[in-house]
Amino acid sequence: MNSSIACDVLVLGGGPAGSSIAAVLAEKGWKVNLWEKTPHPRFHIGESLLPHTVPYLKQLGVFEEVERIGLKKFGAEVMSPYHDEPVTLYFDEALNKAYPYAFQVRRAEFDNILLQNCQKKGVQVREGLEAKDVSFSNPGQAMIHGVTAQGEPMRQQTRYVVDATGRQTFLANQLRVKHRNPNHNSAGIFGHFKGVARHSGKDEGNISLCWFDHGWFWIIPFHDGVTSVGMVCWPSYLKSRIGTLEEFFWQTVRSCSPMVDRMKDAEAIIPIVATGNYSYQSKVMIGSQFMMVGDAFAFIDPVFSSGVHLALHSGIRGAEVVDACLHGHEQAEQKARQFERSVRQGLKTYSWFIYRFTQPAFRNLFMSPKNTFRIQEGVMSILAGDLFGNTPTQRPILLFKFFYFLFSMLDLKANLVQYRKRKHAVEEKSVVS
């Protein structure tokens, strides 16, 4: 068995959360090692960034590189077969207008930029190395056991472990603290396509979201003409499919009139794939010798493109906590509590919107946006990722919630029907094949 020289921090996973926390800790002078199971570049969904991710990219020093591979995204288009015309919402309509755009990126390129960035800052990266077991038996040190792609065992001694393994949720599984989200359950089917109709000018890079009877679609354009298209649906709908996954995907597209117009000349350039059991969270986020960041801690439905934003936030802000812990600062525990509270609050904020996204009342509010009492500006602030700053979003969001519940009561039957569908979906297990 091979043993690596002890390090201060061992980061497990080289996605956005792992690469960002490794880069910041290396800049602070710590000896950081990173293990990544799957060599980069590798395919990943979650290709739409948020405007308030831009400051994180600048802090990491990768903004110009991301700008070169990205397509600018100034807003989001919402489409509905139950309404006549689509609606476009722009990020410069948010309360804080300092960040009017984000980027659409191929995750293989984006993630690779972040990983190379942390290498440049001194992180020792080992790809093709998977963590299998961790021991915290000795105070102030942990031992990680892993295996290389060739099956060779490996072990690493470290002072601190950061789990950034994404949906693999290495530590949450080992500690048995991962639990399925009791309020949400969905499945995703997606692929990359050529020939998808896209908008021109400023709107070319906008993400499009489209409701249908059993969930919603996304359309994310890339700079090279390729488009990511996927749908998120209830597991019961996925179970109803007859035929191949590809046939089922196109059948659903044809059942939704706005999608027919966008996809009439589309052709898949990679196999259409599916994933299920989207939403989960760990009961524990931070221990005396470990931290879970990004999807390794929690994953929620991707409707508001929050994944990368929350990953970079937890990576960059989490580095401050790890730094304080390693230095033995008196305020380390307080910093940890504040950081965990901010992450959980961000997840809670997005979750409120996610749980209600398919409700008729929610759909009607989005298809008829009004800025009464600055409600639209407040909602756009949340959609732009403005969760952790000082922007006064609380009052506009409370008013949006009031109007949501009012609209729900005015069309109680339709909203109850959809609510029961979602509750039934939560009680099911996703089936993907």
C-alpha positions as a Markdown table, in Angstrom:
| # | Residue | x | y | z |
|---|---|---|---|---|
| 1 | Met | 0.0 | 0.0 | 0.0 |
| 2 | Asn | 1.3 | 3.4 | -1.0 |
| 3 | Ser | 1.3 | 6.2 | 1.6 |
| 4 | Ser | 1.4 | 9.9 | 0.7 |
| 5 | Ile | 3.2 | 12.4 | 2.9 |
| 6 | Ala | 0.9 | 14.0 | 5.4 |
| 7 | Cys | -0.9 | 17.2 | 4.4 |
| 8 | Asp | -2.8 | 19.9 | 6.2 |
| 9 | Val | -6.0 | 19.5 | 4.2 |
| 10 | Leu | -7.2 | 16.6 | 2.0 |
| 11 | Val | -10.0 | 17.6 | -0.4 |
| 12 | Leu | -12.0 | 14.8 | -1.8 |
| 13 | Gly | -13.5 | 15.8 | -5.2 |
| 14 | Gly | -12.3 | 18.2 | -7.9 |
| 15 | Gly | -15.6 | 19.8 | -8.9 |
| 16 | Pro | -16.4 | 23.5 | -8.3 |
| 17 | Ala | -16.7 | 23.1 | -4.5 |
| 18 | Gly | -13.5 | 21.1 | -4.1 |
| 19 | Ser | -11.4 | 23.1 | -6.5 |
| 20 | Ser | -12.4 | 26.4 | -5.0 |
| 21 | Ile | -11.8 | 25.5 | -1.3 |
| 22 | Ala | -8.5 | 23.9 | -2.3 |
| 23 | Ala | -7.4 | 27.0 | -4.2 |
| 24 | Val | -8.2 | 29.4 | -1.4 |
| 25 | Leu | -6.6 | 27.3 | 1.3 |
| 26 | Ala | -3.4 | 26.9 | -0.8 |
| 27 | Glu | -3.3 | 30.7 | -1.1 |
| 28 | Lys | -3.4 | 30.9 | 2.7 |
| 29 | Gly | -0.2 | 28.8 | 2.8 |
| 30 | Trp | -1.6 | 25.4 | 3.8 |
| 31 | Lys | -0.4 | 22.2 | 2.2 |
| 32 | Val | -3.4 | 20.9 | 0.3 |
| 33 | Asn | -3.9 | 17.6 | -1.5 |
| 34 | Leu | -6.9 | 16.8 | -3.7 |
| 35 | Trp | -8.2 | 13.4 | -4.8 |
| 36 | Glu | -10.5 | 13.2 | -7.8 |
| 37 | Lys | -12.1 | 10.0 | -8.8 |
| 38 | Thr | -12.9 | 10.9 | -12.4 |
| 39 | Pro | -10.1 | 12.5 | -14.5 |
| 40 | His | -10.9 | 15.9 | -16.0 |
| 41 | Pro | -12.4 | 17.0 | -18.4 |
| 42 | Arg | -15.6 | 15.1 | -17.7 |
| 43 | Phe | -19.2 | 15.6 | -18.6 |
| 44 | His | -21.5 | 17.2 | -16.0 |
| 45 | Ile | -24.9 | 18.9 | -16.1 |
| 46 | Gly | -25.6 | 22.1 | -14.2 |
| 47 | Glu | -24.2 | 24.4 | -17.0 |
| 48 | Ser | -26.0 | 27.6 | -16.1 |
| 49 | Leu | -24.2 | 30.0 | -13.8 |
| 50 | Leu | -25.8 | 32.9 | -11.8 |
| 51 | Pro | -24.7 | 36.6 | -11.8 |
| 52 | His | -23.7 | 36.5 | -8.2 |
| 53 | Thr | -21.3 | 33.7 | -9.0 |
| 54 | Val | -19.2 | 36.3 | -11.0 |
| 55 | Pro | -17.5 | 37.8 | -7.8 |
| 56 | Tyr | -16.4 | 34.3 | -6.8 |
| 57 | Leu | -14.9 | 33.7 | -10.2 |
| 58 | Lys | -13.0 | 37.0 | -9.9 |
| 59 | Gln | -11.8 | 36.1 | -6.4 |
| 60 | Leu | -10.5 | 32.8 | -7.7 |
| 61 | Gly | -8.8 | 34.5 | -10.6 |
| 62 | Val | -10.6 | 32.6 | -13.3 |
| 63 | Phe | -13.1 | 35.1 | -14.6 |
| 64 | Glu | -11.3 | 35.9 | -17.9 |
| 65 | Glu | -10.9 | 32.2 | -18.7 |
| 66 | Val | -14.6 | 31.5 | -18.0 |
| 67 | Glu | -15.6 | 34.5 | -20.0 |
| 68 | Arg | -13.6 | 33.0 | -23.0 |
| 69 | Ile | -15.5 | 29.7 | -22.9 |
| 70 | Gly | -18.9 | 31.0 | -21.8 |
| 71 | Leu | -21.9 | 32.5 | -23.4 |
| 72 | Lys | -23.3 | 35.6 | -21.6 |
| 73 | Lys | -26.7 | 35.0 | -20.0 |
| 74 | Phe | -28.6 | 38.3 | -19.3 |
| 75 | Gly | -31.8 | 36.7 | -18.1 |
| 76 | Ala | -34.2 | 33.8 | -18.0 |
| 77 | Glu | -37.2 | 33.1 | -20.3 |
| 78 | Val | -40.2 | 31.3 | -18.9 |
| 79 | Met | -42.6 | 29.5 | -21.2 |
| 80 | Ser | -45.9 | 27.8 | -20.6 |
| 81 | Pro | -48.3 | 25.8 | -22.8 |
| 82 | Tyr | -51.0 | 27.3 | -20.6 |
| 83 | His | -50.1 | 30.9 | -21.6 |
| 84 | Asp | -50.0 | 32.6 | -24.9 |
| 85 | Glu | -46.6 | 34.3 | -24.9 |
| 86 | Pro | -43.2 | 33.6 | -23.2 |
| 87 | Val | -41.9 | 36.1 | -20.6 |
| 88 | Thr | -38.2 | 37.2 | -20.3 |
| 89 | Leu | -36.9 | 38.3 | -16.9 |
| 90 | Tyr | -33.6 | 40.2 | -16.8 |
| 91 | Phe | -31.0 | 40.2 | -14.1 |
| 92 | Asp | -30.5 | 43.9 | -14.3 |
| 93 | Glu | -34.1 | 44.1 | -12.9 |
| 94 | Ala | -32.9 | 42.8 | -9.6 |
| 95 | Leu | -32.5 | 45.1 | -6.5 |
| 96 | Asn | -28.7 | 45.0 | -6.8 |
| 97 | Lys | -28.0 | 45.8 | -10.4 |
| 98 | Ala | -24.2 | 45.4 | -10.1 |
| 99 | Tyr | -24.2 | 42.0 | -11.6 |
| 100 | Pro | -26.4 | 42.0 | -14.8 |
| 101 | Tyr | -25.2 | 38.8 | -16.4 |
| 102 | Ala | -23.8 | 35.3 | -15.8 |
| 103 | Phe | -22.5 | 32.6 | -18.2 |
| 104 | Gln | -23.7 | 29.4 | -19.8 |
| 105 | Val | -20.7 | 27.0 | -19.8 |
| 106 | Arg | -19.9 | 23.4 | -20.7 |
| 107 | Arg | -19.1 | 22.0 | -17.3 |
| 108 | Ala | -16.3 | 19.8 | -18.7 |
| 109 | Glu | -14.4 | 23.0 | -19.6 |
| 110 | Phe | -15.5 | 25.1 | -16.6 |
| 111 | Asp | -14.6 | 22.4 | -14.0 |
| 112 | Asn | -11.3 | 21.8 | -15.7 |
| 113 | Ile | -10.5 | 25.6 | -15.5 |
| 114 | Leu | -11.2 | 25.5 | -11.7 |
| 115 | Leu | -9.1 | 22.4 | -11.2 |
| 116 | Gln | -6.1 | 23.7 | -13.1 |
| 117 | Asn | -6.4 | 26.9 | -11.2 |
| 118 | Cys | -6.0 | 25.2 | -7.8 |
| 119 | Gln | -3.0 | 23.3 | -9.2 |
| 120 | Lys | -1.4 | 26.5 | -10.2 |
| 121 | Lys | -1.8 | 27.7 | -6.7 |
| 122 | Gly | 0.1 | 24.8 | -5.3 |
| 123 | Val | -2.5 | 22.1 | -4.7 |
| 124 | Gln | -1.2 | 18.6 | -5.3 |
| 125 | Val | -4.0 | 17.0 | -7.4 |
| 126 | Arg | -4.3 | 13.2 | -7.9 |
| 127 | Glu | -6.9 | 12.2 | -10.5 |
| 128 | Gly | -8.2 | 8.6 | -10.8 |
| 129 | Leu | -8.0 | 8.2 | -7.0 |
| 130 | Glu | -11.2 | 7.4 | -5.1 |
| 131 | Ala | -11.6 | 7.6 | -1.3 |
| 132 | Lys | -13.0 | 4.5 | 0.3 |
| 133 | Asp | -12.8 | 4.9 | 4.0 |
| 134 | Val | -11.8 | 7.6 | 6.6 |
| 135 | Ser | -10.7 | 7.2 | 10.2 |
| 136 | Phe | -10.9 | 10.1 | 12.8 |
| 137 | Ser | -9.5 | 7.9 | 15.6 |
| 138 | Asn | -6.6 | 10.2 | 16.5 |
| 139 | Pro | -7.2 | 13.8 | 17.6 |
| 140 | Gly | -5.8 | 16.3 | 15.2 |
| 141 | Gln | -5.3 | 13.8 | 12.4 |
| 142 | Ala | -7.4 | 11.7 | 10.1 |
| 143 | Met | -6.4 | 8.7 | 7.8 |
| 144 | Ile | -8.0 | 8.3 | 4.4 |
| 145 | His | -7.9 | 5.0 | 2.6 |
| 146 | Gly | -8.5 | 5.0 | -1.2 |
| 147 | Val | -7.9 | 3.1 | -4.4 |
| 148 | Thr | -6.4 | 4.2 | -7.7 |
| 149 | Ala | -8.0 | 3.5 | -11.1 |
| 150 | Gln | -5.6 | 0.5 | -11.4 |
| 151 | Gly | -6.9 | -1.0 | -8.1 |
| 152 | Glu | -3.8 | 0.0 | -6.1 |
| 153 | Pro | -4.6 | 0.9 | -2.5 |
| 154 | Met | -3.6 | 4.3 | -1.2 |
| 155 | Arg | -3.7 | 6.0 | 2.1 |
| 156 | Gln | -3.2 | 9.6 | 3.2 |
| 157 | Gln | -2.7 | 11.2 | 6.6 |
| 158 | Thr | -4.2 | 14.7 | 7.0 |
| 159 | Arg | -5.2 | 17.2 | 9.7 |
| 160 | Tyr | -8.5 | 18.0 | 8.0 |
| 161 | Val | -10.8 | 16.4 | 5.5 |
| 162 | Val | -13.1 | 18.3 | 3.1 |
| 163 | Asp | -15.7 | 16.2 | 1.4 |
| 164 | Ala | -16.5 | 17.6 | -2.1 |
| 165 | Thr | -17.4 | 14.3 | -3.7 |
| 166 | Gly | -20.7 | 15.7 | -5.0 |
| 167 | Arg | -23.6 | 13.2 | -5.2 |
| 168 | Gln | -21.3 | 10.4 | -4.2 |
| 169 | Thr | -21.6 | 11.9 | -0.7 |
| 170 | Phe | -18.7 | 10.0 | 0.7 |
| 171 | Leu | -18.6 | 11.3 | 4.2 |
| 172 | Ala | -22.4 | 11.5 | 4.7 |
| 173 | Asn | -22.7 | 7.9 | 3.6 |
| 174 | Gln | -19.9 | 6.7 | 5.9 |
| 175 | Leu | -21.2 | 8.6 | 8.9 |
| 176 | Arg | -24.8 | 7.6 | 8.0 |
| 177 | Val | -26.1 | 11.1 | 8.2 |
| 178 | Lys | -27.5 | 11.5 | 4.7 |
| 179 | His | -31.3 | 11.6 | 4.3 |
| 180 | Arg | -33.6 | 11.9 | 1.4 |
| 181 | Asn | -35.4 | 15.3 | 1.2 |
| 182 | Pro | -38.8 | 14.7 | 2.7 |
| 183 | Asn | -40.4 | 17.5 | 0.7 |
| 184 | His | -39.2 | 16.9 | -2.8 |
| 185 | Asn | -38.5 | 14.1 | -5.3 |
| 186 | Ser | -37.8 | 14.3 | -9.0 |
| 187 | Ala | -36.0 | 12.7 | -11.9 |
| 188 | Gly | -34.0 | 14.3 | -14.7 |
| 189 | Ile | -33.6 | 13.3 | -18.4 |
| 190 | Phe | -31.2 | 15.3 | -20.5 |
| 191 | Gly | -28.8 | 15.5 | -23.4 |
| 192 | His | -26.8 | 17.9 | -25.7 |
| 193 | Phe | -28.3 | 18.8 | -29.1 |
| 194 | Lys | -27.6 | 20.7 | -32.2 |
| 195 | Gly | -30.2 | 22.5 | -34.2 |
| 196 | Val | -32.2 | 23.8 | -31.2 |
| 197 | Ala | -33.8 | 27.2 | -32.1 |
| 198 | Arg | -32.3 | 30.0 | -30.1 |
| 199 | His | -32.8 | 33.7 | -29.7 |
| 200 | Ser | -30.7 | 36.4 | -31.2 |
| 201 | Gly | -28.8 | 39.4 | -29.8 |
| 202 | Lys | -28.8 | 40.0 | -26.1 |
| 203 | Asp | -31.2 | 37.1 | -25.5 |
| 204 | Glu | -29.1 | 34.4 | -27.3 |
| 205 | Gly | -27.6 | 33.2 | -24.0 |
| 206 | Asn | -30.7 | 33.3 | -21.9 |
| 207 | Ile | -31.8 | 30.1 | -20.2 |
| 208 | Ser | -35.3 | 29.0 | -21.1 |
| 209 | Leu | -37.6 | 27.2 | -18.6 |
| 210 | Cys | -40.8 | 25.6 | -19.8 |
| 211 | Trp | -43.6 | 24.0 | -17.7 |
| 212 | Phe | -45.4 | 20.9 | -18.9 |
| 213 | Asp | -48.1 | 18.7 | -17.2 |
| 214 | His | -45.6 | 16.5 | -15.3 |
| 215 | Gly | -42.7 | 18.9 | -14.6 |
| 216 | Trp | -40.5 | 21.4 | -16.5 |
| 217 | Phe | -37.9 | 21.6 | -19.3 |
| 218 | Trp | -34.6 | 23.6 | -19.4 |
| 219 | Ile | -32.9 | 24.9 | -22.6 |
| 220 | Ile | -29.3 | 26.1 | -22.0 |
| 221 | Pro | -27.4 | 27.4 | -25.1 |
| 222 | Phe | -23.6 | 27.2 | -25.4 |
| 223 | His | -21.2 | 29.5 | -27.3 |
| 224 | Asp | -20.5 | 26.9 | -30.0 |
| 225 | Gly | -24.1 | 26.3 | -31.1 |
| 226 | Val | -24.7 | 23.2 | -29.0 |
| 227 | Thr | -27.6 | 23.4 | -26.5 |
| 228 | Ser | -28.2 | 21.5 | -23.3 |
| 229 | Val | -31.9 | 20.4 | -23.1 |
| 230 | Gly | -33.4 | 18.4 | -20.3 |
| 231 | Met | -36.6 | 17.8 | -18.3 |
| 232 | Val | -37.3 | 17.3 | -14.7 |
| 233 | Cys | -40.4 | 15.3 | -13.8 |
| 234 | Trp | -42.1 | 13.3 | -11.1 |
| 235 | Pro | -40.9 | 9.7 | -10.8 |
| 236 | Ser | -44.4 | 8.4 | -11.5 |
| 237 | Tyr | -44.3 | 10.0 | -14.9 |
| 238 | Leu | -40.9 | 8.4 | -15.6 |
| 239 | Lys | -42.3 | 5.1 | -14.6 |
| 240 | Ser | -45.1 | 5.4 | -17.1 |
| 241 | Arg | -42.7 | 5.4 | -20.1 |
| 242 | Ile | -43.0 | 2.8 | -22.8 |
| 243 | Gly | -40.1 | 2.3 | -25.1 |
| 244 | Thr | -36.6 | 3.7 | -24.8 |
| 245 | Leu | -35.5 | 6.7 | -22.8 |
| 246 | Glu | -34.9 | 8.6 | -26.0 |
| 247 | Glu | -38.4 | 7.8 | -27.3 |
| 248 | Phe | -39.9 | 8.9 | -24.0 |
| 249 | Phe | -38.0 | 12.2 | -24.1 |
| 250 | Trp | -39.1 | 13.1 | -27.6 |
| 251 | Gln | -42.7 | 12.0 | -26.8 |
| 252 | Thr | -42.7 | 14.5 | -23.9 |
| 253 | Val | -41.2 | 17.2 | -26.1 |
| 254 | Arg | -44.0 | 16.7 | -28.7 |
| 255 | Ser | -46.6 | 17.0 | -26.0 |
| 256 | Cys | -45.5 | 20.5 | -25.0 |
| 257 | Ser | -46.2 | 23.2 | -27.7 |
| 258 | Pro | -43.5 | 25.7 | -26.8 |
| 259 | Met | -40.9 | 22.9 | -26.8 |
| 260 | Val | -42.0 | 21.7 | -30.2 |
| 261 | Asp | -41.2 | 25.1 | -31.7 |
| 262 | Arg | -37.7 | 25.1 | -30.2 |
| 263 | Met | -36.9 | 21.5 | -30.8 |
| 264 | Lys | -38.3 | 20.9 | -34.3 |
| 265 | Asp | -34.9 | 20.8 | -36.0 |
| 266 | Ala | -33.0 | 19.4 | -33.0 |
| 267 | Glu | -30.8 | 16.3 | -33.1 |
| 268 | Ala | -29.1 | 14.7 | -30.1 |
| 269 | Ile | -25.3 | 14.6 | -30.3 |
| 270 | Ile | -24.8 | 12.5 | -27.1 |
| 271 | Pro | -27.0 | 9.8 | -25.7 |
| 272 | Ile | -29.9 | 11.0 | -23.7 |
| 273 | Val | -29.5 | 9.9 | -20.1 |
| 274 | Ala | -31.5 | 10.0 | -16.9 |
| 275 | Thr | -30.8 | 10.4 | -13.2 |
| 276 | Gly | -33.1 | 10.1 | -10.2 |
| 277 | Asn | -33.6 | 10.8 | -6.5 |
| 278 | Tyr | -32.5 | 14.4 | -6.9 |
| 279 | Ser | -32.9 | 15.9 | -3.5 |
| 280 | Tyr | -31.1 | 15.0 | -0.3 |
| 281 | Gln | -29.3 | 16.6 | 2.6 |
| 282 | Ser | -26.8 | 15.6 | 5.3 |
| 283 | Lys | -27.8 | 16.0 | 9.0 |
| 284 | Val | -24.2 | 17.1 | 9.7 |
| 285 | Met | -22.1 | 19.6 | 7.7 |
| 286 | Ile | -19.1 | 20.4 | 9.9 |
| 287 | Gly | -17.1 | 18.4 | 12.5 |
| 288 | Ser | -13.9 | 19.0 | 14.4 |
| 289 | Gln | -11.9 | 17.5 | 11.6 |
| 290 | Phe | -14.1 | 17.6 | 8.5 |
| 291 | Met | -16.5 | 19.6 | 6.4 |
| 292 | Met | -18.9 | 18.8 | 3.6 |
| 293 | Val | -19.2 | 21.3 | 0.8 |
| 294 | Gly | -21.4 | 21.6 | -2.3 |
| 295 | Asp | -23.4 | 18.6 | -3.3 |
| 296 | Ala | -21.6 | 16.4 | -0.8 |
| 297 | Phe | -23.7 | 18.2 | 1.8 |
| 298 | Ala | -27.0 | 18.7 | 0.0 |
| 299 | Phe | -28.5 | 18.7 | -3.5 |
| 300 | Ile | -31.8 | 20.3 | -4.5 |
| 301 | Asp | -33.7 | 20.5 | -7.7 |
| 302 | Pro | -31.7 | 22.4 | -10.4 |
| 303 | Val | -34.6 | 24.7 | -11.6 |
| 304 | Phe | -32.9 | 27.9 | -10.4 |
| 305 | Ser | -29.4 | 26.9 | -11.5 |
| 306 | Ser | -28.2 | 27.2 | -7.9 |
| 307 | Gly | -25.8 | 24.2 | -7.8 |
| 308 | Val | -22.5 | 25.8 | -8.9 |
| 309 | His | -23.3 | 29.0 | -7.0 |
| 310 | Leu | -23.9 | 27.2 | -3.7 |
| 311 | Ala | -20.8 | 25.1 | -4.4 |
| 312 | Leu | -18.5 | 28.1 | -4.9 |
| 313 | His | -20.0 | 29.9 | -2.0 |
| 314 | Ser | -19.4 | 26.9 | 0.3 |
| 315 | Gly | -15.9 | 26.4 | -1.1 |
| 316 | Ile | -14.7 | 30.0 | -0.8 |
| 317 | Arg | -16.5 | 30.8 | 2.5 |
| 318 | Gly | -15.8 | 27.3 | 3.9 |
| 319 | Ala | -12.0 | 27.9 | 3.4 |
| 320 | Glu | -12.2 | 30.7 | 6.0 |
| 321 | Val | -13.6 | 28.2 | 8.5 |
| 322 | Val | -11.0 | 25.6 | 7.8 |
| 323 | Asp | -8.2 | 28.2 | 8.0 |
| 324 | Ala | -9.5 | 29.3 | 11.5 |
| 325 | Cys | -9.8 | 25.7 | 12.6 |
| 326 | Leu | -6.3 | 24.8 | 11.6 |
| 327 | His | -4.9 | 28.0 | 13.3 |
| 328 | Gly | -6.8 | 27.1 | 16.4 |
| 329 | His | -8.5 | 30.5 | 16.5 |
| 330 | Glu | -10.9 | 31.1 | 19.4 |
| 331 | Gln | -13.6 | 32.1 | 17.0 |
| 332 | Ala | -13.3 | 29.0 | 14.8 |
| 333 | Glu | -16.5 | 27.4 | 16.2 |
| 334 | Gln | -18.4 | 30.7 | 15.8 |
| 335 | Lys | -17.2 | 31.0 | 12.2 |
| 336 | Ala | -18.3 | 27.4 | 11.6 |
| 337 | Arg | -21.8 | 28.0 | 13.0 |
| 338 | Gln | -22.2 | 31.2 | 11.0 |
| 339 | Phe | -21.0 | 29.6 | 7.8 |
| 340 | Glu | -23.3 | 26.5 | 8.2 |
| 341 | Arg | -26.2 | 28.8 | 9.0 |
| 342 | Ser | -25.6 | 30.8 | 5.7 |
| 343 | Val | -25.5 | 27.6 | 3.6 |
| 344 | Arg | -28.6 | 26.1 | 5.2 |
| 345 | Gln | -30.4 | 29.5 | 4.8 |
| 346 | Gly | -29.5 | 29.6 | 1.1 |
| 347 | Leu | -30.8 | 26.0 | 0.6 |
| 348 | Lys | -34.0 | 26.9 | 2.5 |
| 349 | Thr | -34.6 | 30.0 | 0.4 |
| 350 | Tyr | -34.2 | 28.2 | -2.9 |
| 351 | Ser | -36.2 | 25.2 | -1.6 |
| 352 | Trp | -39.3 | 27.4 | -0.9 |
| 353 | Phe | -39.4 | 28.4 | -4.6 |
| 354 | Ile | -38.5 | 24.9 | -5.9 |
| 355 | Tyr | -41.3 | 23.1 | -3.9 |
| 356 | Arg | -43.9 | 25.5 | -5.5 |
| 357 | Phe | -42.4 | 25.9 | -9.0 |
| 358 | Thr | -45.0 | 23.5 | -10.6 |
| 359 | Gln | -48.0 | 25.0 | -8.8 |
| 360 | Pro | -50.4 | 26.9 | -11.0 |
| 361 | Ala | -50.3 | 29.9 | -8.7 |
| 362 | Phe | -46.5 | 30.1 | -9.0 |
| 363 | Arg | -46.6 | 29.7 | -12.7 |
| 364 | Asn | -49.2 | 32.5 | -13.1 |
| 365 | Leu | -47.2 | 34.9 | -11.0 |
| 366 | Phe | -44.1 | 34.3 | -13.1 |
| 367 | Met | -46.0 | 34.6 | -16.4 |
| 368 | Ser | -47.5 | 37.9 | -15.4 |
| 369 | Pro | -44.6 | 39.7 | -13.5 |
| 370 | Lys | -45.4 | 42.9 | -11.7 |
| 371 | Asn | -42.9 | 45.1 | -9.7 |
| 372 | Thr | -45.5 | 46.3 | -7.2 |
| 373 | Phe | -43.7 | 47.0 | -3.9 |
| 374 | Arg | -40.5 | 45.9 | -5.8 |
| 375 | Ile | -41.6 | 42.3 | -5.8 |
| 376 | Gln | -40.2 | 41.5 | -9.2 |
| 377 | Glu | -36.8 | 43.1 | -8.2 |
| 378 | Gly | -36.8 | 41.0 | -5.1 |
| 379 | Val | -37.5 | 37.7 | -6.9 |
| 380 | Met | -34.9 | 38.5 | -9.6 |
| 381 | Ser | -32.4 | 39.1 | -6.8 |
| 382 | Ile | -32.9 | 35.6 | -5.5 |
| 383 | Leu | -32.8 | 34.1 | -9.1 |
| 384 | Ala | -29.5 | 36.0 | -9.6 |
| 385 | Gly | -28.0 | 34.3 | -6.5 |
| 386 | Asp | -28.1 | 37.3 | -4.2 |
| 387 | Leu | -28.5 | 35.2 | -1.0 |
| 388 | Phe | -25.5 | 36.1 | 1.1 |
| 389 | Gly | -25.1 | 39.9 | 0.8 |
| 390 | Asn | -26.9 | 42.9 | 2.3 |
| 391 | Thr | -29.5 | 43.4 | -0.4 |
| 392 | Pro | -32.9 | 44.0 | 1.3 |
| 393 | Thr | -34.8 | 41.2 | -0.3 |
| 394 | Gln | -36.8 | 40.1 | 2.7 |
| 395 | Arg | -39.8 | 42.5 | 2.3 |
| 396 | Pro | -40.3 | 41.9 | -1.4 |
| 397 | Ile | -40.0 | 38.1 | -1.0 |
| 398 | Leu | -42.5 | 38.1 | 1.9 |
| 399 | Leu | -45.0 | 40.0 | -0.4 |
| 400 | Phe | -44.4 | 37.6 | -3.2 |
| 401 | Lys | -45.2 | 34.8 | -0.8 |
| 402 | Phe | -48.4 | 36.6 | 0.2 |
| 403 | Phe | -49.5 | 36.9 | -3.4 |
| 404 | Tyr | -48.6 | 33.3 | -4.1 |
| 405 | Phe | -50.9 | 32.1 | -1.2 |
| 406 | Leu | -53.6 | 34.5 | -2.3 |
| 407 | Phe | -53.5 | 33.2 | -5.9 |
| 408 | Ser | -53.5 | 29.7 | -4.6 |
| 409 | Met | -56.8 | 30.4 | -2.7 |
| 410 | Leu | -58.4 | 32.0 | -5.7 |
| 411 | Asp | -57.8 | 28.8 | -7.7 |
| 412 | Leu | -57.9 | 26.3 | -4.9 |
| 413 | Lys | -58.9 | 23.2 | -6.8 |
| 414 | Ala | -56.1 | 23.4 | -9.5 |
| 415 | Asn | -53.5 | 24.1 | -6.9 |
| 416 | Leu | -54.6 | 21.3 | -4.6 |
| 417 | Val | -54.5 | 18.8 | -7.5 |
| 418 | Gln | -50.9 | 19.8 | -8.3 |
| 419 | Tyr | -49.9 | 19.8 | -4.6 |
| 420 | Arg | -51.2 | 16.3 | -4.2 |
| 421 | Lys | -49.2 | 15.2 | -7.3 |
| 422 | Arg | -46.1 | 16.6 | -5.7 |
| 423 | Lys | -46.8 | 15.0 | -2.4 |
| 424 | His | -47.4 | 11.6 | -4.1 |
| 425 | Ala | -44.1 | 12.1 | -5.9 |
| 426 | Val | -42.2 | 12.7 | -2.6 |
| 427 | Glu | -43.4 | 9.4 | -1.3 |
| 428 | Glu | -42.2 | 7.5 | -4.3 |
| 429 | Lys | -38.7 | 6.3 | -5.2 |
| 430 | Ser | -37.2 | 7.4 | -8.5 |
| 431 | Val | -36.7 | 4.6 | -11.0 |
| 432 | Val | -34.1 | 5.2 | -13.7 |
| 433 | Ser | -33.0 | 2.7 | -16.3 |
